[in-house]
Amino acid sequence: MYLTKEVKAKIFQQHGGEAKNTGSTEGQIALFTHRINHLTGHLKNNHKDYNTERSLVRLVGKRRSLLDYLKKKDIVKYRELIIDLNIRK
């Protein structure tokens, strides 16, 4: 499995402050980015997997809305996160 408890804890520790802070906006965006990168790699090999493609589009939309929220709330954290996660826009 690509997303174990340890990987999640590491993502939230890096971006959310601590491993148990799973509700932070930065941590959620980082988790969505990790999942989006995994699904993108999967779709490169399985281009007819339309259910995964739909899930990917939904995840990108969720991440975009969280990024918009973070941009309104704290523009400095938003810019740092964009650079750190290598997200366009």
N, CA, C and O of each residue as an XYZ file, in Angstrom:
356
protein
N       0.842     -1.180      0.000
C       0.000      0.000      0.000
C       0.888      1.245      0.000
O       1.900      1.289      0.699
N       0.520      2.216     -0.755
C       1.366      3.395     -0.924
C       1.188      4.418      0.197
O       2.062      5.261      0.397
N       0.088      4.361      0.922
C      -0.187      5.367      1.948
C      -0.399      4.684      3.293
O      -1.528      4.366      3.666
N       0.677      4.465      4.006
C       0.606      3.812      5.303
C       0.473      4.865      6.409
O       0.547      6.065      6.147
N       0.279      4.404      7.628
C       0.170      5.319      8.763
C       1.441      6.140      8.933
O       1.392      7.325      9.262
N       2.580      5.492      8.703
C       3.854      6.182      8.877
C       4.038      7.294      7.848
O       4.542      8.372      8.165
N       3.621      7.018      6.610
C       3.749      8.027      5.546
C       2.834      9.211      5.852
O       3.234     10.365      5.695
N       1.597      8.922      6.293
C       0.670      9.991      6.639
C       1.213     10.826      7.789
O       1.173     12.056      7.749
N       1.723     10.147      8.818
C       2.262     10.859      9.972
C       3.430     11.749      9.566
O       3.565     12.867     10.065
N       4.273     11.257      8.665
C       5.412     12.039      8.203
C       4.953     13.280      7.428
O       5.507     14.366      7.602
N       3.939     13.112      6.575
C       3.408     14.240      5.802
C       2.833     15.296      6.732
O       3.109     16.485      6.571
N       2.027     14.864      7.717
C       1.418     15.834      8.627
C       2.446     16.462      9.556
O       2.282     17.610      9.969
N       3.494     15.736      9.889
C       4.535     16.303     10.734
C       5.317     17.376      9.986
O       5.672     18.404     10.561
N       5.586     17.137      8.705
C       6.324     18.114      7.912
C       5.520     19.385      7.675
O       6.050     20.492      7.778
N       4.237     19.221      7.357
C       3.451     20.367      6.914
C       2.412     20.844      7.920
O       1.985     21.997      7.859
N       1.997     19.981      8.845
C       0.958     20.370      9.784
C       1.476     20.750     11.152
O       0.699     21.202     11.993
N       2.743     20.585     11.400
C       3.303     20.927     12.692
C       3.610     19.704     13.531
O       4.711     19.583     14.068
N       2.655     18.796     13.655
C       2.876     17.549     14.374
C       2.051     16.450     13.721
O       1.136     16.736     12.948
N       2.366     15.199     14.025
C       1.740     14.068     13.340
C       0.250     13.956     13.645
O      -0.506     13.457     12.812
N      -0.186     14.404     14.808
C      -1.598     14.279     15.183
C      -2.447     15.444     14.704
O      -3.666     15.423     14.872
N      -1.840     16.448     14.117
C      -2.569     17.607     13.619
C      -3.053     17.335     12.194
O      -2.565     17.927     11.232
N      -4.017     16.432     12.083
C      -4.477     16.009     10.761
C      -5.489     16.964     10.146
O      -5.834     16.818      8.974
N      -5.965     17.925     10.900
C      -6.963     18.845     10.382
C      -6.404     20.118      9.816
O      -7.158     20.947      9.307
N      -5.099     20.301      9.888
C      -4.522     21.546      9.389
C      -4.653     21.630      7.872
O      -4.554     20.628      7.164
N      -4.873     22.824      7.403
C      -5.049     23.038      5.968
C      -3.789     22.654      5.198
O      -3.869     22.026      4.142
N      -2.629     23.031      5.727
C      -1.374     22.728      5.041
C      -1.148     21.224      4.956
O      -0.695     20.719      3.929
N      -1.460     20.510      6.029
C      -1.302     19.051      6.037
C      -2.239     18.368      5.061
O      -1.848     17.429      4.369
N      -3.489     18.845      5.004
C      -4.454     18.267      4.071
C      -4.021     18.492      2.627
O      -4.137     17.591      1.797
N      -3.528     19.678      2.327
C      -3.073     19.978      0.968
C      -1.884     19.086      0.609
O      -1.798     18.583     -0.512
N      -0.974     18.893      1.555
C       0.186     18.034      1.300
C      -0.242     16.590      1.081
O       0.309     15.908      0.217
N      -1.223     16.111      1.855
C      -1.722     14.750      1.677
C      -2.404     14.591      0.322
O      -2.187     13.599     -0.375
N      -3.227     15.567     -0.048
C      -3.872     15.510     -1.361
C      -2.839     15.520     -2.479
O      -3.002     14.819     -3.478
N      -1.784     16.302     -2.322
C      -0.735     16.353     -3.339
C      -0.037     15.011     -3.468
O       0.267     14.574     -4.578
N       0.218     14.354     -2.348
C       0.838     13.025     -2.373
C      -0.067     12.033     -3.106
O       0.402     11.247     -3.930
N      -1.359     12.074     -2.801
C      -2.301     11.169     -3.461
C      -2.439     11.485     -4.951
O      -2.538     10.572     -5.771
N      -2.445     12.768     -5.304
C      -2.556     13.169     -6.708
C      -1.348     12.688     -7.495
O      -1.496     12.208     -8.619
N      -0.160     12.809     -6.925
C       1.041     12.328     -7.611
C       0.992     10.820     -7.822
O       1.404     10.324     -8.870
N       0.490     10.091     -6.833
C       0.380      8.634     -6.965
C      -0.630      8.258     -8.060
O      -0.354      7.393     -8.892
N      -1.792      8.908     -8.055
C      -2.810      8.601     -9.058
C      -2.366      8.995    -10.462
O      -2.727      8.330    -11.433
N      -1.598     10.055    -10.581
C      -1.078     10.464    -11.885
C      -0.141      9.401    -12.444
O      -0.201      9.074    -13.629
N       0.717      8.868    -11.593
C       1.601      7.784    -12.029
C       0.835      6.540    -12.421
O       1.201      5.850    -13.372
N      -0.238      6.251    -11.682
C      -1.065      5.091    -12.000
C      -1.737      5.272    -13.363
O      -1.816      4.332    -14.153
N      -2.214      6.478    -13.627
C      -2.919      6.723    -14.893
C      -1.983      6.735    -16.098
O      -2.432      6.533    -17.226
N      -0.695      6.968    -15.880
C       0.238      6.889    -16.996
C       0.344      5.465    -17.519
O       0.542      5.252    -18.715
N       0.211      4.487    -16.622
C       0.275      3.084    -17.031
C      -1.087      2.522    -17.408
O      -1.169      1.620    -18.242
N      -2.161      3.036    -16.810
C      -3.511      2.509    -17.019
C      -4.419      3.634    -17.509
O      -5.255      4.140    -16.761
N      -4.248      4.014    -18.757
C      -4.937      5.197    -19.262
C      -6.442      4.998    -19.448
O      -7.159      5.979    -19.646
N      -6.939      3.772    -19.393
C      -8.372      3.546    -19.533
C      -9.093      3.383    -18.195
O     -10.266      3.011    -18.168
N      -8.421      3.651    -17.117
C      -9.002      3.536    -15.785
C      -9.771      4.823    -15.473
O      -9.234      5.748    -14.863
N     -11.025      4.866    -15.898
C     -11.803      6.090    -15.802
C     -12.252      6.395    -14.378
O     -12.452      7.561    -14.038
N     -12.414      5.384    -13.545
C     -12.774      5.639    -12.147
C     -11.642      6.365    -11.421
O     -11.889      7.282    -10.638
N     -10.426      5.960    -11.677
C      -9.286      6.645    -11.069
C      -9.161      8.057    -11.620
O      -8.801      8.981    -10.891
N      -9.454      8.224    -12.893
C      -9.391      9.558    -13.494
C     -10.406     10.492    -12.840
O     -10.116     11.660    -12.582
N     -11.593      9.962    -12.576
C     -12.630     10.753    -11.906
C     -12.198     11.112    -10.491
O     -12.395     12.243    -10.047
N     -11.612     10.156     -9.784
C     -11.130     10.411     -8.430
C     -10.034     11.473     -8.433
O      -9.979     12.320     -7.542
N      -9.176     11.422     -9.426
C      -8.097     12.397     -9.546
C      -8.662     13.802     -9.741
O      -8.192     14.756     -9.121
N      -9.655     13.924    -10.592
C     -10.258     15.237    -10.851
C     -10.912     15.778     -9.579
O     -10.810     16.969     -9.286
N     -11.585     14.903     -8.820
C     -12.202     15.331     -7.563
C     -11.158     15.781     -6.554
O     -11.349     16.784     -5.867
N     -10.049     15.041     -6.459
C      -8.986     15.413     -5.525
C      -8.360     16.750     -5.889
O      -8.067     17.565     -5.015
N      -8.157     16.972     -7.176
C      -7.583     18.243     -7.621
C      -8.525     19.389     -7.260
O      -8.072     20.458     -6.851
N      -9.822     19.175     -7.406
C     -10.802     20.199     -7.030
C     -10.796     20.494     -5.543
O     -10.868     21.652     -5.133
N     -10.710     19.441     -4.731
C     -10.641     19.630     -3.278
C      -9.384     20.394     -2.888
O      -9.429     21.311     -2.068
N      -8.255     20.003     -3.491
C      -7.003     20.679     -3.182
C      -7.070     22.142     -3.593
O      -6.587     23.017     -2.873
N      -7.667     22.408     -4.749
C      -7.780     23.786     -5.233
C      -8.602     24.629     -4.268
O      -8.243     25.774     -3.989
N      -9.701     24.078     -3.753
C     -10.529     24.851     -2.832
C      -9.795     25.105     -1.518
O      -9.914     26.187     -0.943
N      -9.033     24.114     -1.036
C      -8.242     24.331      0.177
C      -7.138     25.358     -0.062
O      -6.839     26.167      0.816
N      -6.537     25.326     -1.243
C      -5.507     26.321     -1.565
C      -6.104     27.725     -1.631
O      -5.481     28.688     -1.184
N      -7.311     27.843     -2.188
C      -7.974     29.147     -2.229
C      -8.268     29.654     -0.820
O      -8.104     30.840     -0.535
N      -8.706     28.746      0.066
C      -8.971     29.107      1.447
C      -7.692     29.584      2.133
O      -7.690     30.606      2.819
N      -6.611     28.838      1.942
C      -5.344     29.199      2.564
C      -4.828     30.528      2.016
O      -4.221     31.311      2.748
N      -5.065     30.780      0.744
C      -4.623     32.024      0.126
C      -5.346     33.222      0.748
O      -4.740     34.271      0.966
N      -6.641     33.064      1.032
C      -7.390     34.136      1.674
C      -6.982     34.304      3.130
O      -6.946     35.419      3.650
N      -6.675     33.186      3.786
C      -6.374     33.216      5.219
C      -4.967     33.724      5.508
O      -4.783     34.604      6.349
N      -3.959     33.162      4.801
C      -2.565     33.522      5.076
C      -1.752     33.364      3.793
O      -1.368     32.253      3.426
N      -1.495     34.471      3.122
C      -0.831     34.448      1.819
C       0.619     33.980      1.933
O       1.140     33.386      0.989
N       1.282     34.228      3.060
C       2.683     33.829      3.220
C       2.789     32.302      3.290
O       3.641     31.707      2.630
N       1.928     31.673      4.085
C       1.928     30.210      4.179
C       1.569     29.588      2.838
O       2.115     28.553      2.455
N       0.639     30.232      2.126
C       0.237     29.746      0.805
C       1.425     29.725     -0.152
O       1.651     28.733     -0.845
N       2.174     30.808     -0.190
C       3.329     30.879     -1.097
C       4.409     29.887     -0.722
O       5.029     29.281     -1.596
N       4.645     29.711      0.594
C       5.639     28.735      1.045
C       5.226     27.319      0.659
O       6.052     26.523      0.213
N       3.948     27.013      0.831
C       3.451     25.671      0.523
C       3.515     25.381     -0.973
O       3.868     24.272     -1.374
N       3.181     26.359     -1.794
C       3.245     26.201     -3.248
C       4.675     25.872     -3.683
O       4.892     24.995     -4.519
N       5.635     26.576     -3.114
C       7.032     26.325     -3.460
C       7.488     24.978     -2.926
O       8.178     24.233     -3.622
N       7.105     24.661     -1.697
C       7.544     23.439     -1.049
C       7.004     22.188     -1.763
O       7.730     21.212     -1.951
N       5.738     22.230     -2.153
C       5.116     21.064     -2.798
C       5.271     21.060     -4.310
O       4.893     20.093     -4.972
N       5.823     22.129     -4.859
C       6.042     22.238     -6.301
C       4.710     22.154     -7.068
O       4.550     21.356     -7.991
N       3.771     23.001     -6.651
C       2.464     23.069     -7.297
C       2.455     24.291     -8.196
O       2.953     25.352     -7.819
N       1.895     24.141     -9.372
C       1.814     25.276    -10.274
C       0.712     26.226     -9.834
O      -0.173     25.838     -9.072
N       0.758     27.450    -10.299
C      -0.178     28.540    -10.080
C       0.252     29.462     -9.016
O      -0.445     30.434     -8.722
